[in-house]
C-alpha cells in the first residue's frame, strides 16, 4: 500500500538525522548505524523538515534539475522516501 501523495509530508523518525561525515560524505544517521546517501538523496533528505510536502520538495529540486518535470521529480522523491520508510527512517504525515 503506497501512502505517498504529493501532499505527503515526510518526517524523520526518532534518532534519524542527516549529517556530513568526514570520510563517507552525506550520511543518514540511524539508531543501527548510518546509510550513505548520494548527492541527490542528500538534497532530498535536507529538504525534509517535517513541514514541506513532497510537492514542495519537488518544486525546490526542480531548480537544480530543470530538465526534469516536477511530476517526474515527485515520483522519484516518493520512491526514495518509500525506501527510507521501509527502513523505518521516515514516517509520513499529510498537509492540510
Secondary structure, 3 states (H helix, E strand, C coil): CCCCCCCEEEEECCCCEEEEECCCEEEEEECCEEEECCHHHHHHHHHCCCCCEHHHHHHHHHCCCCCCCHHHHHHHHHHHHHHHHHCCCEEEEECC
